[in-house]
Amino acid sequence: MTREYLSFLKNFVVDKKYRAAHLEFRRLSKLARYTKTSTNLLEKPIEIVDTSSFFGMYREIFENEVYKFKSTSETPLIIDGGSNIGLTVIYLKFLYPKAKIIAFEPDENVFQVLKRNLHSFDINDVELHQAALWSENTVLTFMAEGADSGRVVNTEEAKNVKVNAVRLKEFLNQKVDFLKLDIEGAELEVLEDCAEELKNVENLFVEYHSFADLPQKIDRLFNILLASGFRVNAHPCNTGKSPLCERNTYLGMDFQMNIFAYRKG
């Protein structure tokens, strides 16, 4: 078999996978929001609760690799706040197969999908909690949006549900190699409570959520991280082309930002 023919076969396989992925993206894009389906884009079946949120998570996690971090340990400790359907856990297990991961997801329906997706990838060593992260162990009112934007709320509307909440601070009494917080507006409440324990965290990702009807407190969040000895980097997301003219909101949010915090050196 010639080298040229081997090269042809390799390119054919790559092109075939690309075409299959392209067709699958087209299929998914035609589905209405909140339509439950499954896909083999990662070569094993993954359940999806909403194609729009899946596209966003897939792009961030697997294409942009926003959760990629370096660790000197083969068994880093990772805390995943807001695990959703499990894409973050799957990616981090690709990155560090022996990682110890503690995952939190409060939405009952999404949590069941999370468990099934991890089972599909033969990931059975993750500590799963059907709970929200908060500043105390309690029960909270939760808006189950149905995809990736469910959040703790202060109202008692009929469509809202009650969820268990656990105090993140109690999990930070040990070295944590990577802490991810995508908890839809609860990030400042949680970080203010566990600020003294952040010294144990090596790498941190937090998605900041700004709500149009509430004061912006991003300065307090940055102050917590800087006071804990982190260097920070930030990328705005879901921002309109002309924010000075356009006041776009989504589920009450007018701004989101990905914040990366890491130790010097």
Rosetta silent file (secondary structure, phi, psi, omega in degrees, C-alpha in Angstrom):
SEQUENCE: MTREYLSFLKNFVVDKKYRAAHLEFRRLSKLARYTKTSTNLLEKPIEIVDTSSFFGMYREIFENEVYKFKSTSETPLIIDGGSNIGLTVIYLKFLYPKAKIIAFEPDENVFQVLKRNLHSFDINDVELHQAALWSENTVLTFMAEGADSGRVVNTEEAKNVKVNAVRLKEFLNQKVDFLKLDIEGAELEVLEDCAEELKNVENLFVEYHSFADLPQKIDRLFNILLASGFRVNAHPCNTGKSPLCERNTYLGMDFQMNIFAYRKG
SCORE:     score description
SCORE:     0.000 S_00000001
   1 L     0.000  122.966 -174.891    0.000    0.000    0.000 S_00000001
   2 L   -74.618  157.533  177.361    1.602    3.261   -1.119 S_00000001
   3 H   -60.827  -36.323  179.956    2.128    6.293    1.106 S_00000001
   4 H   -63.856  -39.412 -178.607   -0.051    8.306   -1.272 S_00000001
   5 H   -70.340  -38.009  176.558   -2.922    5.827   -0.882 S_00000001
   6 H   -61.713  -40.798  177.728   -2.598    5.870    2.917 S_00000001
   7 H   -63.253  -40.704  178.417   -2.780    9.661    2.815 S_00000001
   8 H   -61.374  -45.255 -179.017   -5.877    9.441    0.631 S_00000001
   9 H   -62.254  -42.706  179.422   -7.579    7.046    3.063 S_00000001
  10 H   -60.626  -47.255 -179.628   -6.763    9.282    6.043 S_00000001
  11 H   -64.937  -34.826  179.943   -8.172   12.356    4.297 S_00000001
  12 H   -65.194  -43.180  179.341  -11.235   10.393    3.202 S_00000001
  13 H   -63.677  -44.844  178.798  -11.974    9.332    6.784 S_00000001
  14 H   -60.730  -47.410 -179.608  -11.512   12.915    8.056 S_00000001
  15 H   -63.379  -37.454  179.938  -13.700   14.315    5.286 S_00000001
  16 H   -64.756  -42.883  177.993  -16.332   11.649    5.922 S_00000001
  17 H   -65.248  -38.698  179.287  -16.471   12.531    9.637 S_00000001
  18 H   -63.454  -45.250 -179.879  -16.661   16.238    8.760 S_00000001
  19 H   -63.340  -41.193  179.585  -19.536   15.666    6.358 S_00000001
  20 H   -63.814  -42.212  178.904  -21.373   13.525    8.898 S_00000001
  21 H   -64.938  -40.520  178.818  -20.924   16.178   11.600 S_00000001
  22 H   -61.082  -44.221  178.999  -22.091   18.906    9.214 S_00000001
  23 H   -64.698  -36.812 -179.835  -25.242   16.946    8.387 S_00000001
  24 H   -68.759  -40.609  175.838  -25.885   16.309   12.072 S_00000001
  25 H   -61.380  -40.149  178.260  -25.554   20.011   12.911 S_00000001
  26 H   -63.379  -42.179  178.831  -28.016   20.795   10.133 S_00000001
  27 H   -61.329  -47.465 -178.223  -30.480   18.243   11.506 S_00000001
  28 H   -64.702  -36.632 -176.935  -30.247   19.622   15.011 S_00000001
  29 H   -66.866  -18.520 -179.607  -30.573   23.241   13.850 S_00000001
  30 L   -86.225   -9.389 -178.561  -33.984   22.478   12.341 S_00000001
  31 L   -81.416  144.286  176.799  -35.448   21.332   15.653 S_00000001
  32 L   -68.449  154.810  178.908  -37.557   23.687   17.731 S_00000001
  33 L   -59.084  148.320  178.793  -36.158   24.867   21.060 S_00000001
  34 L    64.262   21.443  172.923  -36.613   22.540   24.041 S_00000001
  35 L   -86.866  120.987  179.399  -37.065   19.547   21.738 S_00000001
  36 L   -76.686  134.830  178.898  -35.484   16.526   23.359 S_00000001
  37 E  -156.121 -171.978  175.990  -33.251   14.480   21.082 S_00000001
  38 E  -140.254  161.856 -178.661  -29.893   12.722   20.995 S_00000001
  39 E  -147.843  156.638  176.553  -26.737   13.006   18.918 S_00000001
  40 L  -112.520   27.362 -177.042  -23.522   11.086   18.234 S_00000001
  41 L   -59.753  -27.335  177.190  -21.376   14.154   17.572 S_00000001
  42 L  -103.062   21.053  173.303  -18.925   12.952   20.225 S_00000001
  43 L    76.275   -5.112  171.342  -19.082    9.390   18.844 S_00000001
  44 L  -132.427  152.604 -176.196  -21.284    8.158   21.689 S_00000001
  45 L   -61.535  132.665  175.665  -24.963    8.950   22.254 S_00000001
  46 E  -126.642  126.910  174.514  -25.650   12.214   24.105 S_00000001
  47 E   -78.441  141.526  179.443  -29.118   13.282   25.184 S_00000001
  48 E  -124.812  137.154  177.362  -30.012   16.907   24.491 S_00000001
  49 L   -99.774  -16.252 -178.301  -32.787   18.890   26.145 S_00000001
  50 L  -162.867  123.032 -175.105  -32.451   21.977   23.916 S_00000001
  51 H   -68.640  -36.911 -178.380  -30.498   22.366   20.679 S_00000001
  52 H   -61.361  -48.476  179.315  -29.791   26.087   21.099 S_00000001
  53 H   -67.606  -34.373  178.355  -28.115   25.638   24.492 S_00000001
  54 H   -62.836  -44.676  179.031  -26.327   22.524   23.229 S_00000001
  55 H   -58.044  -44.803 -179.608  -24.776   24.438   20.321 S_00000001
  56 H   -63.472  -44.760 -179.856  -23.497   27.112   22.707 S_00000001
  57 H   -67.701  -41.933  179.889  -22.062   24.614   25.169 S_00000001
  58 H   -59.966  -44.449 -178.811  -20.530   22.443   22.439 S_00000001
  59 H   -64.205  -46.739 -178.226  -18.799   25.457   20.895 S_00000001
  60 H   -66.681  -44.600 -170.147  -17.464   26.745   24.223 S_00000001
  61 H   -81.709  -47.885 -172.219  -16.419   23.412   25.683 S_00000001
  62 H   -97.585  -27.374  178.791  -15.153   21.330   22.776 S_00000001
  63 H   -93.316  -50.864 -179.041  -14.191   23.921   20.161 S_00000001
  64 L   -86.689  -16.878  178.049  -12.991   26.872   22.256 S_00000001
  65 L    51.760   51.939 -177.755  -11.958   24.703   25.241 S_00000001
  66 L   -68.197  -18.085 -179.205  -12.803   27.380   27.797 S_00000001
  67 L  -100.558   10.605  179.365  -12.426   24.863   30.650 S_00000001
  68 L   -71.209  133.140  177.197   -8.962   23.646   29.661 S_00000001
  69 L  -146.503  160.544  179.707   -6.418   23.964   32.473 S_00000001
  70 L  -100.078  137.973  177.486   -2.994   22.597   33.330 S_00000001
  71 L  -138.568  141.472  176.313   -2.410   20.311   36.275 S_00000001
  72 L   -82.965   -8.082 -178.860    0.706   18.558   37.540 S_00000001
  73 L  -101.005  143.975  173.476   -1.512   15.818   38.958 S_00000001
  74 L   -79.912  -13.279 -177.798   -3.025   12.919   37.018 S_00000001
  75 L  -126.204   58.252 -178.969   -5.905   12.978   39.515 S_00000001
  76 L   -64.455  149.057  174.938   -6.884   16.650   39.860 S_00000001
  77 E   -91.694  125.140 -176.542   -9.857   17.541   42.031 S_00000001
  78 E  -124.848  133.587  172.954  -12.508   19.359   40.015 S_00000001
  79 E  -114.369  122.056 -176.376  -15.754   20.936   41.233 S_00000001
  80 E  -110.521   99.987  178.470  -18.313   21.529   38.505 S_00000001
  81 E   -91.751  110.674 -175.761  -21.016   23.955   39.593 S_00000001
  82 L    93.899   63.235 -172.483  -23.830   23.883   37.045 S_00000001
  83 L   -77.262  -19.955 -179.438  -23.157   20.598   35.239 S_00000001
  84 L    52.328 -130.207 -174.716  -26.267   20.733   33.050 S_00000001
  85 L   -86.667    2.195  171.911  -26.377   17.683   30.717 S_00000001
  86 L   105.154    5.368 -177.614  -22.773   16.698   31.433 S_00000001
  87 H   -62.591  -38.376  178.526  -20.734   18.099   28.557 S_00000001
  88 H   -62.255  -46.373  179.983  -18.259   19.749   30.952 S_00000001
  89 H   -61.505  -44.217  179.435  -17.710   16.520   32.866 S_00000001
  90 H   -60.307  -45.272  179.054  -17.241   14.560   29.631 S_00000001
  91 H   -62.351  -46.864 -177.226  -14.693   17.079   28.353 S_00000001
  92 H   -66.450  -28.779  174.667  -12.760   17.162   31.640 S_00000001
  93 H   -74.252  -29.657  170.062  -12.666   13.362   31.691 S_00000001
  94 H   -63.471  -41.615 -175.723  -11.193   13.476   28.184 S_00000001
  95 H   -71.911  -46.454 -179.456   -8.607   15.918   29.529 S_00000001
  96 L  -134.713   88.216 -175.201   -7.866   14.085   32.797 S_00000001
  97 L   -56.208  -29.017 -177.468   -9.347   10.553   32.764 S_00000001
  98 L   -96.785    9.954 -178.145   -8.403    9.939   36.414 S_00000001
  99 L   -62.049  144.652  170.142   -9.749   13.256   37.692 S_00000001
 100 E   -93.317  119.187 -175.350  -11.938   13.293   40.778 S_00000001
 101 E  -120.160  132.063  172.849  -14.997   15.358   39.864 S_00000001
 102 E  -112.740  119.247 -171.583  -17.775   16.623   42.124 S_00000001
 103 E  -118.965  141.290 -178.486  -20.708   17.824   40.029 S_00000001
 104 E  -126.233  130.028  174.786  -23.791   19.864   40.959 S_00000001
 105 L  -148.029  117.085 -174.280  -27.000   20.289   38.946 S_00000001
 106 L   -83.130  -27.642 -176.087  -30.250   21.419   40.635 S_00000001
 107 L   -70.116  118.636 -173.726  -32.778   20.928   37.796 S_00000001
 108 H   -59.752  -45.943 -178.546  -34.325   17.480   38.369 S_00000001
 109 H   -66.043  -44.190  179.143  -35.056   16.746   34.694 S_00000001
 110 H   -66.156  -36.398  179.431  -31.662   17.959   33.496 S_00000001
 111 H   -60.407  -39.810  178.661  -29.974   16.029   36.315 S_00000001
 112 H   -65.549  -37.397  175.944  -31.476   12.766   35.040 S_00000001
 113 H   -65.832  -41.760  176.466  -30.115   13.526   31.546 S_00000001
 114 H   -54.158  -48.693 -178.828  -26.717   14.277   33.111 S_00000001
 115 H   -62.119  -43.349 -178.814  -26.649   10.838   34.743 S_00000001
 116 H   -67.096  -37.361  179.309  -27.642    9.048   31.530 S_00000001
 117 H   -66.616  -40.313  177.984  -25.035   10.914   29.472 S_00000001
 118 H   -65.870  -38.129  176.287  -22.245   10.014   31.887 S_00000001
 119 H   -62.887  -38.841  179.202  -23.394    6.394   31.798 S_00000001
 120 H   -60.395  -32.609 -179.694  -23.278    6.514   27.978 S_00000001
 121 L   -97.274   13.633  178.980  -19.592    7.479   28.200 S_00000001
 122 L    57.319   33.890  176.401  -18.870    4.866   30.890 S_00000001
 123 L   -98.522  103.916 -174.258  -18.098    7.621   33.394 S_00000001
 124 L  -124.439   14.565 -177.910  -19.122    6.138   36.731 S_00000001
 125 L  -116.439   23.742  179.246  -16.682    7.690   39.191 S_00000001
 126 L   -98.212  135.248  176.910  -18.167   11.211   39.432 S_00000001
 127 E   -83.836  108.437 -173.830  -19.742   12.407   42.686 S_00000001
 128 E  -101.136  136.347  176.683  -23.117   13.762   41.591 S_00000001
 129 E  -127.769  121.150  172.714  -25.306   16.133   43.617 S_00000001
 130 L   -84.151   83.212 -173.579  -28.813   17.108   42.565 S_00000001
 131 L  -163.564  156.262  172.488  -28.493   20.485   44.239 S_00000001
 132 E   -89.858  154.358  171.967  -27.757   24.149   43.693 S_00000001
 133 E   -89.822  138.024 -175.565  -24.630   25.796   45.077 S_00000001
 134 E  -153.152 -171.766 -178.228  -25.339   28.500   47.643 S_00000001
 135 L   -94.483    2.660  176.659  -24.032   30.210   50.787 S_00000001
 136 L  -161.278  164.211  174.293  -25.767   27.770   53.163 S_00000001
 137 L   -84.397  114.812 -173.173  -27.396   24.360   53.236 S_00000001
 138 E  -161.020 -169.858  172.812  -31.055   25.077   52.622 S_00000001
 139 E  -119.245  132.406 -175.845  -33.993   24.783   50.225 S_00000001
 140 E  -123.423  159.652  173.065  -34.408   27.448   47.533 S_00000001
 141 E   -84.780  132.073 -171.651  -36.952   28.478   44.944 S_00000001
 142 E  -129.818  132.965  173.935  -35.706   27.583   41.486 S_00000001
 143 E   -91.071  109.277 -179.862  -36.881   28.595   38.007 S_00000001
 144 L   -85.484   92.993 -176.710  -36.551   25.477   35.852 S_00000001
 145 L   -69.825  -25.053  177.228  -36.044   27.058   32.432 S_00000001
 146 L   104.534  -10.832  179.884  -35.662   23.648   30.796 S_00000001
 147 L  -135.632 -114.304 -174.798  -32.192   24.055   29.313 S_00000001
 148 L  -110.057   11.880 -175.051  -29.070   25.847   30.580 S_00000001
 149 L  -120.423   16.946  174.223  -30.590   28.957   32.184 S_00000001
 150 L   -63.163  144.054 -176.156  -32.442   27.613   35.209 S_00000001
 151 E  -155.604  162.229  174.500  -31.659   29.684   38.285 S_00000001
 152 E   -70.118  135.311 -179.296  -32.418   30.500   41.887 S_00000001
 153 L  -132.216  166.617 -177.731  -35.135   33.160   42.140 S_00000001
 154 L  -102.828    4.557 -177.498  -36.801   35.190   44.863 S_00000001
 155 L  -103.092  166.419 -179.528  -40.389   34.759   43.709 S_00000001
 156 L  -116.898   39.778  179.226  -42.967   32.087   44.497 S_00000001
 157 L   -63.321  152.539 -175.568  -44.537   31.767   41.042 S_00000001
 158 L   -61.094  -31.631 -176.499  -46.435   28.561   40.344 S_00000001
 159 L   -76.093  -12.293  179.942  -43.994   27.490   37.618 S_00000001
 160 L   -82.081  158.774 -178.802  -41.061   27.584   40.029 S_00000001
 161 E  -128.635  167.673  176.055  -39.943   24.571   42.048 S_00000001
 162 E   -97.126  137.727  178.148  -38.070   23.935   45.280 S_00000001
 163 E  -133.377  153.413  173.087  -34.528   22.554   45.128 S_00000001
 164 E   -74.344  145.301  176.183  -31.931   21.553   47.671 S_00000001
 165 E  -128.486  142.710  179.597  -28.937   23.875   47.982 S_00000001
 166 E  -123.497  152.995 -177.293  -25.549   23.088   49.478 S_00000001
 167 E   -84.059  115.556 -179.156  -22.839   25.374   50.780 S_00000001
 168 H   -58.821  -36.352 -176.123  -19.840   25.408   48.442 S_00000001
 169 H   -51.383  -33.833 -177.338  -17.549   26.547   51.262 S_00000001
 170 H   -70.683  -13.216  179.637  -17.778   23.098   52.847 S_00000001
 171 H   -99.902   -3.431 -174.459  -16.153   21.544   49.754 S_00000001
 172 L  -105.645   23.025  177.914  -13.211   23.965   49.641 S_00000001
 173 L   -89.519   22.611 -179.106  -11.332   22.773   52.735 S_00000001
 174 L  -149.578  167.630  178.228   -8.889   20.933   50.456 S_00000001
 175 L   -66.825  128.299  176.898   -6.846   21.673   47.360 S_00000001
 176 E  -117.625  119.666 -177.247   -9.107   22.141   44.345 S_00000001
 177 E   -74.656  -34.061  179.607   -7.345   22.096   40.987 S_00000001
 178 E  -150.131  126.354  176.007  -10.273   23.555   39.048 S_00000001
 179 E  -117.655  121.726  178.129  -13.499   25.176   40.212 S_00000001
 180 E  -113.371  127.314  179.194  -16.149   25.974   37.614 S_00000001
 181 E  -125.630  101.890  171.856  -19.136   28.140   38.538 S_00000001
 182 L  -122.444   78.966 -168.026  -21.851   28.602   35.933 S_00000001
 183 L  -121.213   28.034  164.482  -24.711   29.077   38.378 S_00000001
 184 L    51.054   53.414  173.382  -26.852   31.694   36.651 S_00000001
 185 L   102.207  -11.333  179.557  -26.571   34.687   38.953 S_00000001
 186 L   -89.557    1.582 -171.149  -25.748   32.971   42.259 S_00000001
 187 H   -62.582  -40.320 -177.790  -21.998   33.390   41.714 S_00000001
 188 H   -71.009  -42.034  176.828  -21.483   36.483   43.883 S_00000001
 189 H   -55.357  -45.728 -176.753  -23.542   35.116   46.782 S_00000001
 190 H   -70.805  -45.988 -176.917  -21.497   31.918   46.727 S_00000001
 191 H   -67.934  -35.775  177.412  -18.066   33.516   46.249 S_00000001
 192 H   -63.878  -36.043 -179.180  -18.593   36.090   49.006 S_00000001
 193 H   -70.304  -36.649 -174.606  -19.423   33.280   51.413 S_00000001
 194 L  -107.593   20.801 -176.213  -16.381   31.153   50.576 S_00000001
 195 H   -54.959  -39.924 -177.432  -13.868   33.947   49.887 S_00000001
 196 H   -68.717  -22.362 -178.663  -11.558   32.817   52.700 S_00000001
 197 H   -92.408   -6.631 -178.442  -11.404   29.284   51.262 S_00000001
 198 H   -66.087  -14.422  176.329  -10.516   30.340   47.724 S_00000001
 199 H   -61.050  -19.899 -179.534   -6.855   30.131   48.723 S_00000001
 200 H   -87.972   -3.590 -176.180   -7.248   26.377   48.191 S_00000001
 201 E  -100.422  128.674 -179.101   -8.346   26.794   44.559 S_00000001
 202 E   -86.528  -44.584 -178.413   -5.710   26.753   41.799 S_00000001
 203 E  -133.872  138.521 -176.670   -7.869   27.563   38.757 S_00000001
 204 E  -138.473  135.520  170.636  -11.330   29.064   38.649 S_00000001
 205 E  -119.971  130.598  176.155  -13.874   29.752   35.938 S_00000001
 206 E  -137.244  132.880  174.454  -16.955   31.806   36.753 S_00000001
 207 E   -95.963  115.912  179.722  -19.664   33.073   34.438 S_00000001
 208 E   -85.188  135.550 -179.703  -20.887   36.444   35.660 S_00000001
 209 E  -119.756  124.783  178.378  -24.566   37.255   35.033 S_00000001
 210 E  -107.117  125.333  179.983  -25.875   40.813   34.998 S_00000001
 211 E  -102.514  131.859 -169.824  -29.633   41.302   35.387 S_00000001
 212 L   -60.197  -28.668 -176.423  -31.108   44.418   33.821 S_00000001
 213 L   -96.771    9.308 -179.041  -33.329   45.268   36.798 S_00000001
 214 L  -127.266  152.832  177.134  -30.600   44.858   39.435 S_00000001
 215 L   -60.989  143.975  175.041  -27.411   46.807   40.256 S_00000001
 216 L   -80.372  133.092 -176.497  -24.279   45.445   38.641 S_00000001
 217 L  -124.648   29.887 -177.049  -21.837   44.081   41.228 S_00000001
 218 H   -64.172  -26.631  178.359  -19.018   42.851   39.012 S_00000001
 219 H   -63.448  -38.852  179.545  -16.563   45.026   40.963 S_00000001
 220 H   -66.030  -37.585  179.453  -17.241   42.999   44.118 S_00000001
 221 H   -65.505  -47.004  178.661  -16.625   39.759   42.246 S_00000001
 222 H   -62.811  -39.220  179.726  -13.289   40.962   40.856 S_00000001
 223 H   -61.557  -38.912  177.675  -12.255   42.266   44.293 S_00000001
 224 H   -61.466  -46.479 -177.382  -12.858   38.819   45.824 S_00000001
 225 H   -66.550  -43.256 -179.200  -10.709   37.122   43.195 S_00000001
 226 H   -67.388  -39.531  179.065   -7.893   39.657   43.380 S_00000001
 227 H   -66.274  -22.858  178.687   -7.866   39.605   47.178 S_00000001
 228 L   -86.948    2.528  175.665   -7.513   35.821   46.996 S_00000001
 229 L    89.860   12.421  179.099   -4.310   36.179   44.988 S_00000001
 230 E   -82.750  150.644  158.535   -5.664   35.295   41.554 S_00000001
 231 E   -91.254  145.562 -176.549   -4.690   36.805   38.229 S_00000001
 232 E  -125.721  152.285  174.106   -7.826   37.345   36.160 S_00000001
 233 E  -140.281  147.716 -175.295   -8.817   37.376   32.509 S_00000001
 234 E  -142.141  140.167  176.959  -12.287   38.041   31.168 S_00000001
 235 E  -126.378  119.022  174.955  -14.177   37.484   27.932 S_00000001
 236 E   -67.959  148.933  177.040  -17.617   39.064   27.387 S_00000001
 237 E  -139.280  158.867 -178.057  -20.254   36.788   25.890 S_00000001
 238 L    52.511   43.243  179.613  -23.752   37.253   24.494 S_00000001
 239 L  -105.762  132.976  178.044  -22.977   40.907   23.816 S_00000001
 240 L   -67.073  165.251 -178.293  -24.744   42.813   21.039 S_00000001
 241 L   -66.304  -32.118 -177.332  -22.749   44.546   18.323 S_00000001
 242 L  -132.747   75.420 -176.445  -23.607   48.021   19.641 S_00000001
 243 L   -59.296  -24.960  179.349  -24.264   47.833   23.395 S_00000001
 244 L   -71.289  -20.812 -179.606  -24.422   51.646   23.655 S_00000001
 245 L  -109.023  -36.876 -176.658  -27.444   51.609   21.360 S_00000001
 246 L   -98.128  130.264  178.402  -28.933   48.154   21.812 S_00000001
 247 L  -113.302   64.236 -176.763  -30.318   47.110   25.197 S_00000001
 248 L   -77.518  140.702  175.829  -30.852   43.426   24.477 S_00000001
 249 L  -131.730  153.785  175.152  -31.885   41.122   27.307 S_00000001
 250 E  -138.806  119.226 -176.670  -32.368   37.377   27.599 S_00000001
 251 L    52.231   36.981  177.939  -34.314   35.942   30.528 S_00000001
 252 L    86.070   -5.230 -178.285  -33.791   39.278   32.267 S_00000001
 253 E   -95.532  134.128  179.237  -30.008   39.296   31.706 S_00000001
 254 E  -109.917   -1.016 -178.570  -28.386   42.175   29.828 S_00000001
 255 E  -167.274  140.360  173.841  -24.767   41.032   30.055 S_00000001
 256 E  -135.995  149.705 -178.993  -22.682   37.918   30.676 S_00000001
 257 E  -144.903  132.780  172.545  -18.947   37.500   31.079 S_00000001
 258 E   -87.004  123.060 -178.718  -16.619   34.511   31.317 S_00000001
 259 E  -115.368  128.912  179.787  -14.015   35.161   34.018 S_00000001
 260 E  -112.309  128.577 -179.100  -10.849   33.080   34.298 S_00000001
 261 E  -127.777  135.093 -174.934   -8.817   33.197   37.519 S_00000001
 262 E  -151.142  160.899 -178.249   -5.475   31.474   38.071 S_00000001
 263 E   -81.783  148.906  178.093   -2.452   31.546   40.312 S_00000001
 264 L   -65.464  151.421  175.997    0.704   33.425   39.351 S_00000001
 265 L   116.462    0.000    0.000    3.610   31.431   38.041 S_00000001
